Amino acid sequence: MIRKIEEHIPHGKVLEDLENLCQKAQELGATDSKVIRSDQVIIDERVRMKCMYPKCAAYGTNAHCPPYAPDLELARKVVSRYQYGILYTIQVPSESYAGSTAAKEKLYVPPMRVLNSLASDIESEAFYQGYYFALAFSSGPCKPVFCPGIECSVLTPGKGCRARMRARGSMEGFGMDAYGMATRAGWDIYPCGYRTKPEDIPHGRAVGLVLVH
């Protein structure tokens, strides 16, 4: 349902809409979702450093990742202009995240497509309800999900994103501590890396955020 844009939305209505967006997220496939205040969004320089040192394979390959992602001063300013957002998560098979890149490569993409779809769908739902500044974040680099094996078109002057209606930048690329925010939300999250064996953890977890109002 499309609603007209209003200069001021009553606080009670905002909270009601946020709860409805949470429910919508779960209907669309989120394992869980929560309304959070913007001051609960953790931005930490160490998150950006983990992208840069040692450099992630996605560093510099797409417009959503560093060094093209916004600097953290801008990130903090943007987040401060909001009051609330929707933090959402999906649990994924441990095999999608744990172990070597070769073993998990094919298993990684499907849940990331789900997470990006959730981001864009919740953002869109909020937009058409009158929250025209709704801003969504997914997890991880968008390139292996939408443009594997080809150059990011945004990095070519005069071209836009091939998947602009679906691809969203990551929380990490914006300097957000997704691990810490998931923990504070009460969601179990485990360190997944090359040395993590799938049988050592019950599941993987992907986290996204939509700033709404």
C-alpha positions as CSV (number, residue, x, y, z in Angstrom):
1,M,0.0,0.0,0.0
2,I,1.4,3.4,-1.0
3,R,1.0,6.2,1.5
4,K,1.4,9.9,0.9
5,I,4.6,11.5,2.3
6,E,4.0,13.4,5.5
7,E,6.3,16.0,7.1
8,H,5.7,14.6,10.6
9,I,4.6,11.0,11.4
10,P,3.3,10.5,14.9
11,H,5.8,8.6,17.0
12,G,3.2,5.9,17.8
13,K,2.6,5.3,14.1
14,V,6.4,5.1,13.5
15,L,6.7,2.4,16.1
16,E,3.7,0.5,14.7
17,D,5.2,0.7,11.2
18,L,8.5,-0.5,12.4
19,E,7.0,-3.6,14.1
20,N,5.1,-4.3,10.8
21,L,8.3,-4.1,8.9
22,C,9.9,-6.6,11.3
23,Q,7.1,-8.9,10.7
24,K,7.4,-8.4,6.9
25,A,11.1,-9.2,7.1
26,Q,10.3,-12.6,8.7
27,E,7.6,-13.3,6.2
28,L,10.2,-12.7,3.4
29,G,12.6,-15.1,4.9
30,A,14.5,-13.5,7.9
31,T,15.1,-15.9,10.7
32,D,14.6,-13.0,13.1
33,S,14.3,-9.2,13.1
34,K,14.3,-6.5,15.7
35,V,13.6,-2.8,15.9
36,I,16.7,-0.9,17.1
37,R,17.6,2.7,17.9
38,S,20.2,4.4,15.8
39,D,22.4,4.8,18.8
40,Q,22.6,1.0,18.9
41,V,24.4,0.9,15.5
42,I,28.0,0.3,16.3
43,I,30.5,2.0,13.9
44,D,34.1,1.0,14.7
45,E,37.4,1.8,12.8
46,R,38.5,-1.7,13.4
47,V,35.8,-3.1,11.2
48,R,37.2,-1.0,8.2
49,M,40.7,-2.1,9.1
50,K,39.7,-5.7,8.8
51,C,38.7,-5.0,5.2
52,M,42.1,-3.3,4.6
53,Y,44.6,-5.4,6.5
54,P,45.2,-8.0,5.4
55,K,43.3,-6.9,2.4
56,C,40.0,-8.7,1.7
57,A,39.8,-10.3,-1.8
58,A,36.9,-7.9,-2.5
59,Y,38.8,-4.8,-1.6
60,G,38.7,-2.3,-4.5
61,T,36.7,-4.6,-6.8
62,N,33.3,-3.0,-6.4
63,A,31.7,0.3,-5.5
64,H,30.2,-0.9,-2.3
65,C,33.5,-2.0,-0.7
66,P,36.4,0.1,0.5
67,P,38.1,2.2,-0.6
68,Y,34.9,3.3,-2.5
69,A,32.6,2.9,0.5
70,P,31.9,6.1,2.5
71,D,34.4,7.1,5.2
72,L,33.5,6.5,8.8
73,E,32.9,10.2,9.6
74,L,30.2,10.3,6.9
75,A,28.9,6.9,8.1
76,R,28.4,8.2,11.6
77,K,26.8,11.4,10.4
78,V,24.3,9.5,8.2
79,V,23.4,7.1,11.0
80,S,22.9,10.0,13.5
81,R,20.2,11.4,11.2
82,Y,18.0,8.4,11.9
83,Q,16.1,7.4,15.0
84,Y,15.3,3.7,14.2
85,G,16.1,0.8,12.0
86,I,15.3,-2.8,11.5
87,L,18.1,-5.3,12.3
88,Y,17.5,-8.6,10.6
89,T,19.3,-11.9,10.3
90,I,19.2,-15.3,8.5
91,Q,20.7,-18.5,9.8
92,V,22.6,-20.4,7.1
93,P,24.2,-23.8,7.0
94,S,27.6,-23.8,8.6
95,E,29.0,-25.1,5.3
96,S,28.2,-21.8,3.7
97,Y,30.8,-19.9,5.8
98,A,33.1,-22.4,7.4
99,G,36.2,-23.9,5.7
100,S,38.1,-23.2,2.6
101,T,37.0,-20.7,-0.1
102,A,36.8,-23.5,-2.7
103,A,34.6,-25.7,-0.6
104,K,32.1,-22.9,0.4
105,E,32.1,-20.8,-2.8
106,K,28.9,-22.3,-4.3
107,L,27.1,-22.5,-1.0
108,Y,27.9,-18.8,-0.1
109,V,26.0,-17.1,-2.9
110,P,22.4,-18.3,-2.3
111,P,22.0,-17.0,1.3
112,M,23.7,-13.8,0.3
113,R,21.1,-13.4,-2.5
114,V,18.4,-13.8,0.2
115,L,20.0,-11.3,2.4
116,N,20.3,-8.7,-0.4
117,S,16.7,-9.3,-1.4
118,L,15.6,-8.8,2.2
119,A,17.6,-5.5,2.3
120,S,16.1,-4.2,-0.9
121,D,12.5,-5.4,-0.1
122,I,12.4,-4.0,3.4
123,E,13.8,-0.7,2.1
124,S,11.3,-0.6,-0.6
125,E,8.4,-1.4,1.7
126,A,9.5,1.4,4.0
127,F,9.9,3.8,1.1
128,Y,6.3,3.2,-0.2
129,Q,5.0,3.8,3.3
130,G,6.4,7.3,3.2
131,Y,9.8,6.7,4.8
132,Y,11.6,8.0,1.7
133,F,15.1,8.1,3.4
134,A,15.0,4.3,4.2
135,L,18.5,3.0,3.6
136,A,19.4,-0.7,3.5
137,F,22.6,-2.6,4.2
138,S,23.4,-6.3,3.5
139,S,26.5,-8.3,4.4
140,G,29.7,-9.1,2.5
141,P,30.7,-8.0,-1.0
142,C,28.0,-7.8,-3.6
143,K,30.3,-8.6,-6.5
144,P,30.5,-12.5,-6.1
145,V,26.7,-12.5,-5.6
146,F,25.6,-10.4,-8.6
147,C,28.7,-9.9,-10.9
148,P,31.0,-12.9,-10.5
149,G,33.8,-13.0,-13.0
150,I,33.1,-9.6,-14.5
151,E,34.1,-6.0,-13.6
152,C,31.9,-3.9,-11.4
153,S,30.1,-1.6,-13.9
154,V,29.9,1.3,-11.4
155,L,33.7,1.7,-11.5
156,T,33.4,2.5,-15.2
157,P,32.5,6.2,-15.7
158,G,29.1,6.7,-17.1
159,K,27.7,3.3,-16.1
160,G,25.5,2.3,-13.2
161,C,25.0,-0.8,-11.1
162,R,23.8,-3.9,-13.0
163,A,21.8,-5.0,-10.0
164,R,20.8,-1.6,-8.5
165,M,17.4,-2.8,-7.4
166,R,18.9,-5.8,-5.5
167,A,22.5,-5.2,-4.6
168,R,23.2,-3.3,-1.4
169,G,26.4,-2.4,0.4
170,S,27.4,-4.3,3.5
171,M,27.2,-3.2,7.1
172,E,31.0,-3.9,7.3
173,G,31.8,-1.7,4.4
174,F,30.1,1.1,6.3
175,G,32.2,0.3,9.3
176,M,29.3,-1.3,11.3
177,D,30.2,-4.0,13.8
178,A,27.7,-6.6,12.6
179,Y,29.1,-9.3,15.0
180,G,28.7,-7.0,18.0
181,M,25.2,-5.9,17.0
182,A,24.1,-9.5,16.5
183,T,25.5,-10.4,19.9
184,R,23.7,-7.5,21.6
185,A,20.5,-8.6,19.8
186,G,20.8,-12.0,21.5
187,W,21.7,-13.9,18.3
188,D,24.3,-16.6,18.4
189,I,27.2,-15.9,16.0
190,Y,30.4,-17.8,15.6
191,P,33.8,-16.9,14.1
192,C,33.9,-18.5,10.6
193,G,37.1,-18.8,8.8
194,Y,39.4,-21.2,6.9
195,R,40.1,-23.2,10.0
196,T,36.5,-23.4,11.1
197,K,35.1,-26.9,10.4
198,P,31.4,-27.0,9.6
199,E,30.8,-29.6,12.3
200,D,32.3,-27.3,14.9
201,I,29.5,-24.7,14.7
202,P,25.7,-25.2,14.6
203,H,25.1,-22.6,11.9
204,G,26.4,-19.6,10.1
205,R,24.7,-16.2,10.4
206,A,24.2,-13.2,8.1
207,V,23.1,-9.9,9.4
208,G,21.6,-6.8,7.7
209,L,20.1,-3.5,8.6
210,V,17.6,-1.1,7.2
211,L,17.7,2.5,8.6
212,V,14.1,3.6,8.4
213,H,13.2,6.9,10.2
